[in-house]
């Protein structure tokens, strides 16, 4: 590890995030959760910083098995509405409570639809995992999608 190199890139990364509103990838501060055990080898963890009354919109692509997995924090009692949008009907998403080491999803989009409504009972990190079915993933299909996240809505 080269700490000097990492420190030099932090201001540039902060400027990029501030200018584009892009979520940041920060696996280090999520190490105390079950996220590392939940992620597949082709998933990239992206921590989402969302606040305010405006819904957040994330754009992504699933390429075969590879794709993003989004971590978003919720305060106790906070409600999230998470909606998947895509031109393809062959894309789904699961949501996990990162503190639950069982690996069970609290929302399974393939069976429950394209909108999850979740309420945090305590401080919670939700892990949103878009995916396509195994048959199309094996063929290496690419699917573009967006996810809209609204707080307390």
ZAKEMAR-839762 format. One record per atom (N, C-alpha, C): x, y, z. Coordinates in steps of 0.1 Angstrom, whole numbers, padded with zeros to 4 digits, always signed. Layout:
# residues N
XYZ...
# end
This chain:
# residues 153
+0008-0012+0000+0000+0000+0000+0009+0012+0000+0005+0023-0007+0012+0035-0008+0004+0046-0003+0005+0049+0011-0003+0059+0017-0002+0073+0011+0010+0076+0006+0012+0090+0001+0004+0091-0012+0004+0081-0020-0003+0081-0033-0018+0083-0030-0023+0075-0020-0038+0076-0017-0041+0090-0011-0033+0095-0003-0035+0109+0003-0036+0119-0008-0027+0118-0018-0026+0128-0029-0039+0127-0037-0045+0116-0038-0057+0115-0047-0070+0119-0040-0070+0120-0026-0082+0123-0019-0088+0137-0023-0080+0148-0024-0086+0160-0028-0092+0160-0042-0085+0153-0051-0091+0152-0064-0104+0144-0064-0105+0133-0057-0117+0125-0056-0128+0134-0049-0125+0141-0039-0135+0149-0032-0140+0160-0042-0132+0166-0050-0136+0176-0060-0145+0169-0070-0141+0157-0075-0149+0150-0085-0163+0147-0080-0163+0142-0067-0176+0139-0062-0185+0151-0060-0179+0162-0055-0186+0175-0053-0191+0180-0066-0184+0179-0076-0188+0185-0089-0198+0176-0096-0197+0163-0095-0206+0154-0103-0218+0148-0095-0216+0149-0081-0227+0143-0073-0226+0128-0074-0215+0122-0078-0213+0108-0079-0211+0102-0065-0217+0089-0063-0214+0083-0051-0199+0078-0050-0194+0077-0038-0180+0073-0036-0179+0058-0032-0169+0052-0036-0166+0038-0031-0157+0039-0019-0163+0034-0008-0156+0034+0005-0158+0022+0012-0151+0011+0009-0153-0002+0016-0147-0001+0030-0137+0007+0033-0130+0007+0046-0140+0009+0057-0149+0019+0056-0158+0022+0068-0170+0013+0068-0171+0004+0059-0182-0006+0060-0177-0020+0063-0164-0021+0067-0158-0034+0071-0164-0041+0082-0171-0033+0091-0177-0040+0103-0191-0045+0100-0195-0046+0087-0207-0051+0083-0205-0064+0076-0216-0071+0072-0215-0084+0065-0213-0082+0050-0211-0069+0046-0211-0067+0031-0200-0075+0024-0189-0076+0030-0178-0083+0023-0182-0097+0020-0190-0103+0029-0194-0117+0027-0206-0118+0017-0213-0107+0015-0224-0107+0006-0221-0105-0008-0210-0097-0011-0206-0093-0024-0200-0105-0032-0204-0106-0045-0198-0116-0053-0185-0111-0059-0177-0119-0065-0164-0115-0070-0164-0105-0081-0176-0104-0088-0177-0094-0099-0185-0082-0095-0188-0080-0083-0196-0068-0078-0186-0058-0073-0189-0045-0076-0181-0034-0071-0190-0026-0061-0185-0024-0049-0192-0017-0039-0191-0002-0041-0203+0004-0040-0204+0019-0042-0212+0024-0030-0206+0032-0021-0214+0038-0010-0221+0050-0015-0234+0051-0013-0242+0062-0018-0244+0072-0007-0241+0084-0009-0244+0095+0000-0256+0102-0005-0267+0100+0002-0280+0107-0002-0285+0115+0009-0291+0126+0006-0297+0134+0017-0307+0143+0011-0315+0149+0019-0324+0159+0014-0337+0153+0009-0346+0162+0005-0359+0158+0000-0359+0152-0014-0349+0156-0022-0349+0152-0036-0345+0137-0037-0352+0129-0046-0348+0116-0048-0334+0115-0055-0327+0105-0052-0314+0102-0058-0316+0093-0069-0309+0095-0080-0310+0086-0092-0296+0081-0095-0294+0068-0095-0282+0061-0098-0283+0054-0111-0273+0056-0120-0272+0049-0133-0262+0038-0132-0265+0027-0138-0256+0016-0138-0257+0006-0150-0248-0003-0150-0249-0013-0161-0244-0027-0155-0252-0037-0158-0248-0051-0155-0242-0057-0168-0230-0062-0167-0223-0068-0178-0220-0082-0174-0228-0091-0179-0227-0105-0174-0230-0106-0159-0220-0111-0152-0222-0111-0137-0217-0098-0130-0209-0090-0138-0203-0078-0132-0213-0067-0131-0212-0060-0120-0221-0048-0118-0218-0041-0104-0225-0030-0102-0223-0023-0089-0232-0029-0079-0228-0027-0066-0237-0030-0055-0236-0017-0046-0248-0012-0043-0248+0001-0036-0251+0000-0021-0243+0006-0013-0246+0006+0001-0251+0020+0005-0262+0021+0012-0268+0033+0017-0272+0032+0031-0268+0042+0039-0271+0042+0053-0285+0048+0056-0291+0043+0067-0304+0048+0071-0304+0050+0086-0310+0061+0091-0311+0063+0105-0323+0056+0110-0324+0053+0123-0336+0046+0129-0349+0054+0125-0358+0046+0121-0371+0051+0117-0372+0057+0103-0361+0058+0096-0361+0063+0083-0366+0053+0073-0374+0058+0064-0380+0050+0053-0374+0053+0040-0371+0042+0032-0365+0044+0019-0375+0037+0009-0377+0044-0002-0384+0038-0014-0373+0036-0025-0371+0024-0029-0360+0021-0039-0367+0015-0051-0366+0022-0063-0373+0018-0075-0362+0015-0086-0363+0003-0092-0355+0000-0103-0362+0003-0116-0355+0010-0126-0360+0013-0139-0350+0008-0149-0356+0002-0160-0348-0003-0171-0357-0006-0183-0351-0005-0194-0359-0008-0207-0360-0023-0207-0351-0030-0200-0351-0045-0200-0360-0050-0189-0368-0060-0192-0375-0067-0181-0367-0078-0175-0355-0079-0179-0346-0090-0175-0336-0085-0164-0339-0076-0156-0330-0071-0146-0338-0069-0133-0332-0073-0122-0339-0073-0109-0329-0067-0098-0334-0065-0086-0325-0062-0075-0329-0068-0062-0319-0071-0054-0322-0076-0040-0317-0065-0031-0323-0064-0019-0318-0055-0009-0315-0064+0004-0303-0061+0010-0299-0069+0022-0297-0059+0033-0299-0063+0045-0295-0055+0057-0280-0059+0060-0271-0050+0059-0257-0054+0059-0253-0060+0073-0261-0058+0083-0257-0063+0097-0262-0078+0098-0270-0082+0088-0275-0096+0089-0265-0105+0082-0258-0113+0089-0248-0122+0083-0253-0134+0076-0267-0136+0077-0272-0148+0071-0272-0148+0056-0271-0136+0050-0271-0135+0035-0285-0134+0029-0295-0135+0038-0309-0135+0033-0313-0120+0029-0320-0119+0017-0324-0106+0013-0337-0102+0020-0338-0089+0024-0350-0084+0030-0360-0080+0019-0355-0079+0007-0364-0076-0005-0358-0084-0017-0366-0091-0024-0362-0099-0036-0370-0095-0048-0364-0086-0056-0371-0080-0067-0376-0090-0077-0370-0101-0079-0375-0111-0089-0389-0116-0085-0392-0116-0073-0405-0120-0068-0414-0109-0063-0408-0098-0058-0416-0088-0052-0418-0075-0060-0412-0074-0072-0414-0063-0081-0402-0053-0082-0405-0041-0087-0395-0032-0089-0393-0021-0079-0402-0021-0069-0400-0011-0058-0400-0017-0045-0390-0014-0037-0389-0018-0023-0391-0006-0014-0399-0008-0004-0401+0002+0007-0396-0004+0020-0386+0002+0025-0379-0003+0037-0379+0007+0048-0381+0003+0060-0380+0011+0072-0369+0006+0081-0359+0014+0085-0348+0010+0094-0353+0010+0108-0351-0001+0115-0355-0002+0129-0344+0004+0138-0332+0005+0133-0320+0010+0140-0311+0016+0130-0299+0020+0134-0289+0024+0123-0287+0013+0114-0289+0015+0101-0289+0004+0091-0280+0008+0079-0273-0002+0074-0267+0000+0060-0274-0010+0051-0281-0005+0041-0288-0014+0031-0279-0016+0020-0278-0028+0015-0270-0032+0003-0280-0035-0008-0279-0027-0019-0288-0028-0031-0280-0035-0041-0284-0047-0046-0276-0055-0055-0284-0058-0068-0283-0050-0079-0289-0052-0091-0283-0065-0098-0291-0073-0105-0286-0085-0112-0295-0089-0123-0289-0097-0132-0297-0104-0142-0297-0119-0140-0307-0126-0145-0307-0140-0143-0295-0147-0148-0292-0158-0142-0279-0166-0146-0278-0169-0160-0289-0173-0167-0288-0176-0181-0283-0165-0190-0288-0153-0188-0284-0141-0195-0270-0136-0191-0267-0138-0178-0254-0134-0173-0243-0143-0179-0246-0156-0180-0236-0165-0187-0234-0161-0201-0244-0156-0208-0242-0152-0222-0235-0138-0223-0232-0132-0211-0225-0119-0211-0234-0107-0216-0247-0108-0214-0256-0097-0218-0253-0085-0210-0255-0073-0216-0253-0060-0209-0267-0054-0208-0270-0049-0195-0283-0043-0193-0280-0030-0185-0285-0019-0191-0285-0006-0184-0297-0005-0175-0295+0002-0164-0306+0004-0155-0304+0017-0147-0314+0022-0140-0313+0033-0130-0320+0029-0118-0316+0034-0107-0323+0032-0094-0326+0045-0088-0338+0047-0084-0343+0059-0078-0345+0056-0063-0339+0064-0054-0340+0062-0040-0346+0075-0034-0357+0073-0027-0364+0085-0020-0363+0082-0005-0360+0091+0003-0360+0090+0017-0373+0095+0023-0378+0087+0034-0390+0090+0041-0402+0092+0031-0402+0084+0020-0413+0085+0011-0418+0072+0008
# end
